[in-house]
Amino acid sequence: MARLDGFIQDSMASTGLPGMAVAVVYRDEVVFSKGFGVREVGKPGKITPDTVFQVASVSKPLASTVVAGVVGQEVIKWTDPVIEYNSNFALNDEYVTRNATFADLLSHRTGLRTGSGDLLEDLGFDRDYILSHLNQQPLDTFRSSYNYSNFGFTEGGQAAADAMNLAWEDLADGILFRMLGMSASSYRLADYEKAADKAVLHVPVGNKEWAAKYHRDPDSEAPAGGASSSVRDLAQWLRLQLGNGEYEGKPVIDPAALQTTHVPHIVSRVASAPAARSGFYGLGWNVSYDDQGRVSLGHSGAFNLGAATAVSMLPGEQLAIVTLTNGRPQGIPEAINADFMDTAQHGSPTVDWLSFFAGLFKQQDEADKPEVDYTKLPPKPAFAKPNSAYTGTYDNPYYGPLVVFEQDGQLAMRMGPADKLTTFPLTHFDGDTFSFETIGENGNGLAGAIFAAPGNGSSPSVTLDFYDRTGLGTFTRDS
């Protein structure tokens, strides 16, 4: 504890991070709860333990707690196929559709690939549309492959709400938030936005400076990433977790149902050497074991548009920490938690955790860069055809229609939900290939719109490489 405050302040000083809040629970007591920095750069509002943050994927262990509550009421079982409660559920394999259980969906082992549905969310499609289109996504091996899937997880939460004949957001309120007095917590973006004391999202702009540039609407994936909360509230939830489902001496969540979320359900990280340990995923929790064989539970949350969060627990030691930040992921909350737990276990940190996680996150950013650098034009690009060769409406069963049109003599394209259409200006790159700026949480710079060679004066199709990660990004001209 003596090290924690200083390490937090050093981490903020070395990165320029605008704001952070941290809480620690030990033996059912909140022994640390404090805010640091500001809610928004350039404004005076300070972070406090009551400041509301978007918690990103820390929403998942919150959600599995909610679903455990439904299991404890014997409305559903972890092993029930979700199609029993949502008859519209479908994936790209009849056997998987009929057999995928709540445990399968909440442990990322259905075979849905990482990112399935995420690009639809970035375009503004709602939860119903996205879940109803997951059946077009290719699948890896059922129950023997691990792929982190926001919308697979969302389906598990939504099906539990369907079983209770409630909206997911109302289910979470009734089973968890109201029971623990978590009045600042919600799975509705509107509740976060109307909070007077809230931390806004920030991205780094260089030289340890940050800017509030973006808003993030995660309502469509609410169980997986749409919660907002404060560290004061989350400390109460950690008391429940460490208390085996009890809070203030009263049973809230069935202990057996809750414990099922804490055990391995799939290998998420295979050991890289004979003496190394593998990592596992439970239900909404990463599960691992330390040098003494103690179970360690945790989860990170990340919005590339400007939030990073982390929660860590050592249940055997009755110890937990949660860290919320209002800055794009750089490994800072993970470093805070790891340094604290390392110090608790060994007396002092055994690793420079801030540098360690900064390196990991930098590698991830490099891996996410586009395969083709559309910022660098070919030395002698081939000419494009007349604009009329490309304009028109193109159909796609997953993303919906794409309209390519002329705007001030240049090409542009429009796609997305009918009430939230996004226009992308197109810039010529080479021959029949144009570039456009990607958007949203998964945006990573320029991508390519690659038109098929025009026949009879018109291009028959266009492939958007950014949207084609699983082979669904080709749009065919409407006849």
Solvent accessible surface area in square Angstrom, and as a share of the most:
residue,aa,sasa,rsa
1,M,102,0.46
2,A,110,0.85
3,R,102,0.37
4,L,6,0.03
5,D,35,0.18
6,G,37,0.36
7,F,26,0.11
8,I,0,0.00
9,Q,95,0.42
10,D,94,0.49
11,S,0,0.00
12,M,23,0.10
13,A,69,0.54
14,S,61,0.39
15,T,25,0.15
16,G,26,0.25
17,L,7,0.03
18,P,10,0.06
19,G,0,0.00
20,M,0,0.00
21,A,0,0.00
22,V,0,0.00
23,A,0,0.00
24,V,0,0.00
25,V,0,0.00
26,Y,81,0.31
27,R,167,0.61
28,D,72,0.37
29,E,114,0.51
30,V,58,0.33
31,V,61,0.35
32,F,27,0.11
33,S,39,0.25
34,K,81,0.34
35,G,17,0.17
36,F,15,0.06
37,G,33,0.32
38,V,31,0.18
39,R,65,0.24
40,E,40,0.18
41,V,52,0.30
42,G,86,0.83
43,K,115,0.49
44,P,118,0.74
45,G,18,0.18
46,K,131,0.55
47,I,8,0.04
48,T,51,0.30
49,P,26,0.16
50,D,63,0.33
51,T,0,0.00
52,V,10,0.06
53,F,3,0.01
54,Q,9,0.04
55,V,0,0.00
56,A,0,0.00
57,S,15,0.10
58,V,0,0.00
59,S,0,0.00
60,K,0,0.00
61,P,0,0.00
62,L,0,0.00
63,A,1,0.00
64,S,0,0.00
65,T,0,0.00
66,V,0,0.00
67,V,0,0.00
68,A,0,0.00
69,G,5,0.05
70,V,0,0.00
71,V,22,0.13
72,G,27,0.26
73,Q,103,0.46
74,E,158,0.71
75,V,56,0.32
76,I,3,0.02
77,K,131,0.56
78,W,21,0.07
79,T,100,0.58
80,D,21,0.11
81,P,31,0.20
82,V,0,0.00
83,I,51,0.26
84,E,109,0.49
85,Y,61,0.23
86,N,23,0.12
87,S,96,0.62
88,N,128,0.66
89,F,9,0.04
90,A,34,0.27
91,L,10,0.05
92,N,80,0.41
93,D,62,0.32
94,E,129,0.58
95,Y,118,0.45
96,V,8,0.05
97,T,16,0.09
98,R,123,0.45
99,N,39,0.20
100,A,0,0.00
101,T,10,0.06
102,F,0,0.00
103,A,5,0.04
104,D,0,0.00
105,L,1,0.01
106,L,0,0.00
107,S,0,0.00
108,H,5,0.02
109,R,41,0.15
110,T,5,0.03
111,G,1,0.01
112,L,2,0.01
113,R,90,0.33
114,T,89,0.52
115,G,27,0.26
116,S,3,0.02
117,G,1,0.01
118,D,16,0.08
119,L,14,0.07
120,L,0,0.00
121,E,15,0.07
122,D,22,0.11
123,L,4,0.02
124,G,23,0.22
125,F,17,0.07
126,D,87,0.45
127,R,33,0.12
128,D,110,0.57
129,Y,54,0.21
130,I,0,0.00
131,L,21,0.11
132,S,67,0.43
133,H,33,0.15
134,L,2,0.01
135,N,59,0.30
136,Q,50,0.22
137,Q,9,0.04
138,P,31,0.20
139,L,37,0.18
140,D,56,0.29
141,T,90,0.52
142,F,33,0.14
143,R,103,0.37
144,S,81,0.53
145,S,23,0.15
146,Y,57,0.22
147,N,26,0.13
148,Y,61,0.23
149,S,3,0.02
150,N,25,0.13
151,F,0,0.00
152,G,3,0.03
153,F,1,0.00
154,T,0,0.00
155,E,3,0.01
156,G,0,0.00
157,G,0,0.00
158,Q,30,0.13
159,A,0,0.00
160,A,0,0.00
161,A,0,0.00
162,D,48,0.25
163,A,21,0.16
164,M,46,0.21
165,N,139,0.71
166,L,79,0.39
167,A,51,0.40
168,W,1,0.00
169,E,26,0.12
170,D,63,0.32
171,L,1,0.01
172,A,0,0.00
173,D,19,0.10
174,G,29,0.27
175,I,16,0.08
176,L,0,0.00
177,F,5,0.02
178,R,172,0.63
179,M,104,0.47
180,L,6,0.03
181,G,56,0.54
182,M,2,0.01
183,S,113,0.73
184,A,35,0.27
185,S,10,0.06
186,S,6,0.04
187,Y,0,0.00
188,R,70,0.26
189,L,25,0.12
190,A,65,0.50
191,D,39,0.20
192,Y,16,0.06
193,E,88,0.39
194,K,155,0.66
195,A,23,0.18
196,A,100,0.78
197,D,40,0.21
198,K,50,0.21
199,A,2,0.02
200,V,34,0.20
201,L,8,0.04
202,H,0,0.00
203,V,14,0.08
204,P,51,0.32
205,V,74,0.43
206,G,39,0.38
207,N,145,0.74
208,K,120,0.51
209,E,107,0.48
210,W,17,0.06
211,A,26,0.20
212,A,44,0.34
213,K,121,0.51
214,Y,99,0.38
215,H,165,0.74
216,R,21,0.08
217,D,74,0.38
218,P,3,0.02
219,D,52,0.27
220,S,13,0.08
221,E,4,0.02
222,A,0,0.00
223,P,0,0.00
224,A,0,0.00
225,G,1,0.01
226,G,4,0.04
227,A,1,0.01
228,S,4,0.02
229,S,0,0.00
230,S,1,0.01
231,V,0,0.00
232,R,115,0.42
233,D,10,0.05
234,L,0,0.00
235,A,0,0.00
236,Q,30,0.13
237,W,0,0.00
238,L,0,0.00
239,R,29,0.11
240,L,0,0.00
241,Q,6,0.03
242,L,12,0.06
243,G,29,0.28
244,N,84,0.43
245,G,1,0.01
246,E,86,0.39
247,Y,32,0.12
248,E,108,0.48
249,G,64,0.62
250,K,141,0.60
251,P,110,0.69
252,V,32,0.18
253,I,4,0.02
254,D,59,0.30
255,P,61,0.38
256,A,70,0.54
257,A,4,0.03
258,L,1,0.01
259,Q,89,0.39
260,T,37,0.22
261,T,0,0.00
262,H,16,0.07
263,V,55,0.31
264,P,51,0.32
265,H,40,0.18
266,I,21,0.10
267,V,67,0.38
268,S,34,0.22
269,R,140,0.51
270,V,119,0.68
271,A,33,0.25
272,S,112,0.72
273,A,52,0.40
274,P,147,0.93
275,A,102,0.79
276,A,44,0.34
277,R,125,0.46
278,S,30,0.20
279,G,1,0.01
280,F,49,0.21
281,Y,0,0.00
282,G,0,0.00
283,L,0,0.00
284,G,0,0.00
285,W,0,0.00
286,N,62,0.32
287,V,1,0.01
288,S,38,0.25
289,Y,76,0.29
290,D,21,0.11
291,D,102,0.53
292,Q,114,0.51
293,G,51,0.49
294,R,60,0.22
295,V,43,0.25
296,S,32,0.21
297,L,2,0.01
298,G,14,0.13
299,H,10,0.04
300,S,43,0.28
301,G,1,0.01
302,A,49,0.38
303,F,6,0.02
304,N,54,0.27
305,L,24,0.12
306,G,0,0.00
307,A,2,0.01
308,A,3,0.02
309,T,0,0.00
310,A,4,0.03
311,V,2,0.01
312,S,23,0.15
313,M,1,0.00
314,L,4,0.02
315,P,31,0.20
316,G,65,0.63
317,E,70,0.31
318,Q,60,0.27
319,L,15,0.07
320,A,0,0.00
321,I,0,0.00
322,V,0,0.00
323,T,0,0.00
324,L,0,0.00
325,T,1,0.01
326,N,2,0.01
327,G,1,0.01
328,R,59,0.22
329,P,9,0.06
330,Q,57,0.26
331,G,0,0.00
332,I,4,0.02
333,P,0,0.00
334,E,20,0.09
335,A,0,0.00
336,I,0,0.00
337,N,3,0.02
338,A,21,0.16
339,D,4,0.02
340,F,17,0.07
341,M,17,0.08
342,D,8,0.04
343,T,26,0.15
344,A,57,0.44
345,Q,48,0.21
346,H,90,0.40
347,G,63,0.60
348,S,62,0.40
349,P,40,0.25
350,T,91,0.53
351,V,59,0.34
352,D,94,0.49
353,W,46,0.16
354,L,32,0.16
355,S,68,0.44
356,F,95,0.40
357,F,33,0.14
358,A,46,0.36
359,G,32,0.31
360,L,80,0.40
361,F,46,0.19
362,K,141,0.60
363,Q,123,0.55
364,Q,97,0.43
365,D,55,0.28
366,E,90,0.40
367,A,80,0.62
368,D,70,0.36
369,K,122,0.52
370,P,50,0.31
371,E,183,0.82
372,V,69,0.40
373,D,67,0.34
374,Y,14,0.05
375,T,97,0.57
376,K,147,0.62
377,L,110,0.55
378,P,35,0.22
379,P,136,0.86
380,K,186,0.79
381,P,54,0.34
382,A,57,0.44
383,F,192,0.80
384,A,38,0.30
385,K,88,0.37
386,P,98,0.62
387,N,41,0.21
388,S,82,0.53
389,A,5,0.04
390,Y,0,0.00
391,T,35,0.20
392,G,25,0.24
393,T,50,0.29
394,Y,0,0.00
395,D,66,0.34
396,N,9,0.05
397,P,108,0.68
398,Y,3,0.01
399,Y,7,0.02
400,G,14,0.13
401,P,79,0.50
402,L,0,0.00
403,V,52,0.30
404,V,2,0.01
405,F,38,0.16
406,E,96,0.43
407,Q,76,0.34
408,D,143,0.74
409,G,42,0.41
410,Q,121,0.54
411,L,6,0.03
412,A,1,0.00
413,M,1,0.00
414,R,78,0.29
415,M,0,0.00
416,G,8,0.08
417,P,18,0.11
418,A,97,0.75
419,D,122,0.63
420,K,111,0.47
421,L,92,0.46
422,T,32,0.18
423,T,56,0.32
424,F,3,0.01
425,P,87,0.55
426,L,9,0.04
427,T,87,0.51
428,H,59,0.26
429,F,26,0.11
430,D,50,0.26
431,G,13,0.13
432,D,27,0.14
433,T,23,0.13
434,F,10,0.04
435,S,7,0.04
436,F,3,0.01
437,E,100,0.45
438,T,9,0.05
439,I,52,0.26
440,G,31,0.29
441,E,19,0.09
442,N,40,0.20
443,G,31,0.30
444,N,45,0.23
445,G,29,0.28
446,L,46,0.23
447,A,4,0.03
448,G,0,0.00
449,A,0,0.00
450,I,70,0.36
451,F,7,0.03
452,A,35,0.27
453,A,78,0.60
454,P,31,0.19
455,G,40,0.39
456,N,169,0.87
457,G,54,0.52
458,S,38,0.25
459,S,0,0.00
460,P,67,0.42
461,S,23,0.15
462,V,1,0.00
463,T,34,0.20
464,L,0,0.00
465,D,48,0.25
466,F,11,0.04
467,Y,3,0.01
468,D,44,0.23
469,R,135,0.49
470,T,36,0.21
471,G,58,0.56
472,L,33,0.16
473,G,0,0.00
474,T,64,0.37
475,F,0,0.00
476,T,79,0.46
477,R,58,0.21
478,D,75,0.39
479,S,153,0.99
